[in-house]
Amino acid sequence: MRRVVVLLCGVFSLASLSCGGESGPDLMVPPPEGEGFQFSLVTVAPAGQETWVCALYDMPITRPASVNWAAYQQTLNTHHMTLSTFLEAPDLENGVYDCNDLYGDTSLMEDQIMFFGAQGDAEGELHLPEGVAANFIPGLKVLHEIHFVNTTDEDIDLYSVVNGYTIPAREVEDGIWGGQVRDETIMIPARETTTEWTRCVMNEDVNIQFLASHMHSLGIDFSVRAFDGTETGELLFQNNDWHTPGIQQFDPPLVVPAGTGFEYSCTWENVTDADVTYGLESTDEMCNLALVHTPASMSARCEVVETSDGVLWTP
């Protein structure tokens, strides 16, 4: 199960890594000493190719750290980049891998806890409420992905830089956790417009800080509505741009009692002559709802109770 733990568009890493290529134009400088950390990954997307690179390394912190906000910078039109960690570190050497080779037939993707992700936009910031932080401990293993489709006839430098800004532990009043629900039974017939939906309810009381979506290039609408366990209600989030989905932040947080949750739907327009199903490549499709909540309960999750096609994957 691939769990979303922190924020979904510009969050935190506590390391610095370069993996070939140039440093990119005017990259952010790290936060001042004692005020945060910088994460960076630099590589190259060869001309005319789809690049999916995974860098595995140790998180070099010697004491717990609490990150309250972050700024990020990345190559424009990055399909996605993610930062993840593991409850049990994989038995792999640190280094840079082709993600297709790294994942293979293993459970590595399902064992990850994703703590940052971004796509599309070249830069941005994301802030947690006062007194709320994403908490990191020393000794974690980090996996950083960049997925980029280079449709040009020239190599492109890929870079992502994230500054995570910390607050003192004495100021932390609450942490965050999160999760995602993703449909792995997608079927989009050729030359048709198709909608699939899912309903899930929280198994614990939570306050939702952020909602976000993930689709691929056939996606034309992603909508999230409130669900009281029986009926759907108001529209909470909508995205019509698959490439730059953005994040819906709730201020004040959205109170979601146990037994209530969300109905989310994905609509795709398949302009090709082939059926499209779920998959990890840019030519496949996805329909993922991601959420971030307080309190920082690792057991809280949105459990699927009904779907349009009857089968769904959820962590």
C-alpha positions as CSV (number, residue, x, y, z in Angstrom):
1,M,0.0,0.0,0.0
2,R,1.4,3.3,-1.0
3,R,0.6,5.7,1.8
4,V,0.7,9.5,1.6
5,V,2.1,10.8,4.8
6,V,2.8,14.5,4.4
7,L,1.9,17.0,1.8
8,L,1.2,16.5,-1.8
9,C,2.8,19.4,-3.7
10,G,5.9,20.9,-2.3
11,V,6.9,19.4,1.0
12,F,9.8,18.1,2.9
13,S,13.0,16.3,2.6
14,L,15.9,16.5,4.8
15,A,18.8,15.6,2.5
16,S,20.7,16.8,-0.6
17,L,21.6,14.6,-3.5
18,S,22.7,15.2,-7.1
19,C,22.7,12.5,-9.8
20,G,24.4,13.8,-12.9
21,G,23.4,16.7,-15.1
22,E,23.7,20.4,-14.4
23,S,22.5,22.2,-11.4
24,G,19.7,24.0,-13.3
25,P,19.0,27.7,-13.5
26,D,18.9,29.8,-10.3
27,L,18.1,27.0,-7.9
28,M,17.0,27.9,-4.4
29,V,19.6,28.2,-1.7
30,P,19.2,26.1,1.4
31,P,17.4,27.5,4.4
32,P,19.7,29.1,7.0
33,E,21.4,26.8,9.5
34,G,19.0,25.7,12.1
35,E,15.9,26.8,10.2
36,G,15.5,23.9,7.8
37,F,16.9,21.6,5.2
38,Q,17.2,21.3,1.5
39,F,16.6,18.3,-0.7
40,S,17.8,18.3,-4.4
41,L,18.0,15.8,-7.2
42,V,19.4,16.6,-10.6
43,T,19.5,14.3,-13.6
44,V,18.9,14.4,-17.4
45,A,15.9,13.4,-19.6
46,P,17.2,12.1,-22.9
47,A,15.6,13.5,-26.1
48,G,12.4,11.8,-27.2
49,Q,12.2,9.5,-24.2
50,E,10.2,8.9,-21.1
51,T,12.4,9.1,-18.0
52,W,11.4,7.5,-14.7
53,V,14.4,7.7,-12.3
54,C,14.5,6.6,-8.6
55,A,17.3,7.7,-6.2
56,L,17.7,5.8,-3.0
57,Y,19.7,7.3,-0.1
58,D,19.9,7.8,3.6
59,M,18.3,10.8,5.2
60,P,21.2,12.6,6.9
61,I,19.7,14.1,10.0
62,T,21.0,13.4,13.5
63,R,17.9,14.6,15.5
64,P,14.2,14.8,15.0
65,A,12.9,17.6,12.8
66,S,9.5,19.2,12.5
67,V,8.7,20.9,9.2
68,N,5.9,23.5,9.1
69,W,6.2,24.8,5.5
70,A,8.1,24.3,2.3
71,A,9.1,25.8,-1.0
72,Y,9.9,23.7,-4.0
73,Q,11.4,24.2,-7.5
74,Q,11.5,21.7,-10.4
75,T,11.7,21.4,-14.1
76,L,8.6,22.8,-15.7
77,N,6.1,20.1,-16.9
78,T,7.5,17.4,-14.7
79,H,4.9,14.6,-14.8
80,H,5.5,13.9,-11.2
81,M,8.1,13.8,-8.5
82,T,7.7,12.0,-5.2
83,L,9.7,11.6,-2.0
84,S,9.0,8.5,0.1
85,T,10.3,6.5,3.0
86,F,9.8,3.1,4.5
87,L,8.8,1.6,7.9
88,E,11.3,-1.2,7.0
89,A,14.2,-0.1,4.8
90,P,14.7,-2.2,1.6
91,D,17.8,-4.3,1.2
92,L,19.2,-2.2,-1.6
93,E,22.4,-0.2,-2.1
94,N,22.0,3.5,-2.2
95,G,22.2,4.9,-5.7
96,V,20.2,5.9,-8.8
97,Y,17.9,3.4,-10.5
98,D,15.6,3.1,-13.4
99,C,12.3,2.9,-11.5
100,N,10.9,0.2,-13.8
101,D,13.9,-2.0,-12.9
102,L,13.8,-1.0,-9.2
103,Y,10.1,-1.9,-8.7
104,G,10.0,-4.9,-11.0
105,D,7.8,-7.6,-9.4
106,T,8.7,-6.5,-5.9
107,S,6.4,-4.9,-3.3
108,L,8.6,-1.9,-3.0
109,M,6.0,0.5,-4.4
110,E,3.3,-0.8,-2.0
111,D,5.7,-0.6,1.0
112,Q,6.4,3.1,0.6
113,I,5.2,6.0,2.7
114,M,5.1,9.0,0.4
115,F,5.8,12.3,2.2
116,F,6.1,14.7,-0.8
117,G,4.8,14.9,-4.3
118,A,4.6,17.6,-7.0
119,Q,3.8,17.8,-10.7
120,G,3.5,20.3,-13.5
121,D,4.3,23.6,-11.9
122,A,7.9,24.9,-11.8
123,E,7.7,26.2,-8.2
124,G,5.5,26.8,-5.3
125,E,5.0,26.9,-1.5
126,L,2.8,24.9,0.9
127,H,2.1,25.9,4.5
128,L,0.7,23.9,7.4
129,P,-1.4,25.6,10.0
130,E,0.4,27.2,13.0
131,G,1.6,24.5,15.4
132,V,1.2,21.6,12.9
133,A,4.2,19.9,11.5
134,A,5.5,17.0,9.5
135,N,7.8,15.1,11.9
136,F,10.9,13.3,10.7
137,I,13.2,11.0,12.7
138,P,16.9,10.1,12.0
139,G,17.8,6.9,10.2
140,L,15.1,6.9,7.5
141,K,15.8,5.7,4.0
142,V,14.5,8.1,1.3
143,L,13.4,7.2,-2.2
144,H,13.0,10.1,-4.7
145,E,11.3,9.7,-8.0
146,I,11.2,11.9,-11.1
147,H,8.9,11.0,-14.0
148,F,9.3,13.2,-17.1
149,V,8.3,12.7,-20.7
150,N,10.7,14.5,-23.1
151,T,8.9,15.0,-26.4
152,T,11.6,17.3,-27.8
153,D,14.7,16.4,-29.9
154,E,17.1,17.7,-27.2
155,D,18.2,16.5,-23.8
156,I,16.5,18.3,-20.8
157,D,18.1,18.9,-17.4
158,L,15.7,17.6,-14.7
159,Y,16.0,19.1,-11.3
160,S,13.9,19.3,-8.1
161,V,14.8,21.3,-5.1
162,V,12.7,21.4,-1.9
163,N,13.4,23.6,1.1
164,G,11.7,22.3,4.3
165,Y,11.4,25.0,7.0
166,T,11.3,23.7,10.6
167,I,9.8,25.0,13.9
168,P,11.0,24.1,17.4
169,A,9.6,20.9,18.9
170,R,8.1,22.9,21.7
171,E,5.9,24.8,19.2
172,V,4.4,21.6,17.7
173,E,0.9,20.9,18.8
174,D,-0.1,18.3,16.2
175,G,1.4,16.2,13.4
176,I,-0.1,15.1,10.1
177,W,-0.7,11.8,8.4
178,G,-2.5,10.9,5.2
179,G,-3.4,8.3,2.6
180,Q,-4.7,7.7,-0.8
181,V,-7.4,5.7,-2.5
182,R,-6.6,4.6,-6.0
183,D,-8.7,2.7,-8.6
184,E,-6.7,0.0,-10.3
185,T,-9.5,-1.5,-12.3
186,I,-9.8,1.4,-14.8
187,M,-11.2,0.5,-18.3
188,I,-11.5,3.4,-20.8
189,P,-12.8,2.1,-24.2
190,A,-11.4,3.5,-27.4
191,R,-13.1,6.7,-28.7
192,E,-15.3,7.0,-25.6
193,T,-15.8,9.3,-22.7
194,T,-15.9,7.3,-19.5
195,T,-16.6,8.1,-15.8
196,E,-15.8,6.0,-12.8
197,W,-16.5,6.8,-9.2
198,T,-15.6,5.6,-5.7
199,R,-17.1,6.2,-2.2
200,C,-15.0,5.9,0.9
201,V,-15.6,6.6,4.6
202,M,-13.1,7.4,7.3
203,N,-12.6,4.8,10.0
204,E,-11.6,7.5,12.6
205,D,-12.5,11.2,13.2
206,V,-10.1,13.4,11.2
207,N,-9.7,17.0,10.2
208,I,-8.8,17.2,6.5
209,Q,-6.0,19.7,5.7
210,F,-5.6,18.9,2.0
211,L,-7.2,17.0,-0.8
212,A,-5.5,16.3,-4.2
213,S,-5.9,14.3,-7.3
214,H,-3.8,12.4,-9.8
215,M,-4.8,11.4,-13.4
216,H,-3.0,11.0,-16.7
217,S,-3.4,12.7,-20.0
218,L,-6.9,11.4,-20.9
219,G,-8.4,12.9,-17.7
220,I,-10.8,15.8,-18.2
221,D,-12.4,16.0,-14.8
222,F,-11.7,14.9,-11.2
223,S,-14.4,15.8,-8.7
224,V,-14.7,15.1,-5.0
225,R,-18.0,15.5,-3.1
226,A,-18.9,15.0,0.6
227,F,-20.4,11.6,1.4
228,D,-22.3,11.1,4.7
229,G,-22.3,7.3,4.4
230,T,-25.6,7.3,2.5
231,E,-25.9,10.3,0.3
232,T,-23.4,12.5,-1.6
233,G,-23.3,16.3,-0.8
234,E,-21.4,19.4,-1.7
235,L,-18.6,19.6,-4.2
236,L,-15.3,19.9,-2.2
237,F,-12.7,19.8,-4.9
238,Q,-12.6,19.8,-8.7
239,N,-9.7,19.6,-11.2
240,N,-10.0,19.9,-14.9
241,D,-6.2,20.0,-15.6
242,W,-4.7,16.6,-15.2
243,H,-1.2,17.9,-15.7
244,T,-1.3,20.6,-12.9
245,P,-4.0,19.4,-10.5
246,G,-3.1,21.7,-7.6
247,I,-4.1,21.1,-4.0
248,Q,-7.3,22.0,-2.2
249,Q,-6.4,23.3,1.3
250,F,-9.1,23.7,3.9
251,D,-8.8,26.6,6.3
252,P,-10.3,25.9,8.7
253,P,-9.8,22.2,8.3
254,L,-12.7,20.1,7.0
255,V,-14.1,18.1,9.9
256,V,-14.8,14.5,8.8
257,P,-16.3,12.2,11.5
258,A,-15.8,8.5,11.3
259,G,-18.4,6.8,9.0
260,T,-18.4,9.8,6.6
261,G,-16.0,10.7,3.8
262,F,-16.0,11.3,0.1
263,E,-17.3,10.3,-3.3
264,Y,-14.7,11.0,-6.0
265,S,-15.0,10.5,-9.7
266,C,-12.7,10.5,-12.7
267,T,-13.8,11.3,-16.3
268,W,-11.6,10.5,-19.2
269,E,-11.9,11.3,-22.9
270,N,-10.1,8.5,-24.9
271,V,-9.3,10.0,-28.2
272,T,-7.2,7.0,-29.2
273,D,-8.1,3.9,-31.1
274,A,-7.1,1.6,-28.2
275,D,-8.6,0.8,-24.9
276,V,-6.7,2.3,-21.9
277,T,-6.4,0.7,-18.5
278,Y,-4.7,1.4,-15.2
279,G,-0.9,1.6,-15.2
280,L,2.3,3.5,-14.2
281,E,3.4,4.8,-17.7
282,S,2.2,8.1,-19.1
283,T,0.2,6.2,-21.7
284,D,-1.8,4.4,-19.0
285,E,-4.3,6.0,-16.7
286,M,-4.8,6.6,-13.0
287,C,-7.6,7.8,-10.7
288,N,-6.1,8.6,-7.3
289,L,-7.6,10.6,-4.4
290,A,-5.0,11.8,-1.8
291,L,-5.7,13.3,1.5
292,V,-3.7,14.8,4.4
293,H,-5.2,15.1,7.9
294,T,-4.7,15.8,11.5
295,P,-4.3,14.1,14.0
296,A,-1.2,12.1,13.0
297,S,-3.0,8.8,13.3
298,M,-1.3,6.0,11.3
299,S,-4.4,3.8,11.6
300,A,-6.8,6.4,10.0
301,R,-7.9,5.6,6.5
302,C,-10.7,6.2,4.1
303,E,-12.2,2.7,3.5
304,V,-14.0,2.0,0.3
305,V,-17.6,1.1,0.6
306,E,-18.9,1.4,-2.9
307,T,-17.6,1.8,-6.5
308,S,-18.9,2.1,-10.0
309,D,-17.2,-1.1,-11.1
310,G,-17.2,-2.9,-7.8
311,V,-13.5,-3.4,-7.4
312,L,-11.0,-1.0,-6.0
313,W,-7.6,-0.9,-4.3
314,T,-7.1,1.1,-1.1
315,P,-4.3,1.1,1.5
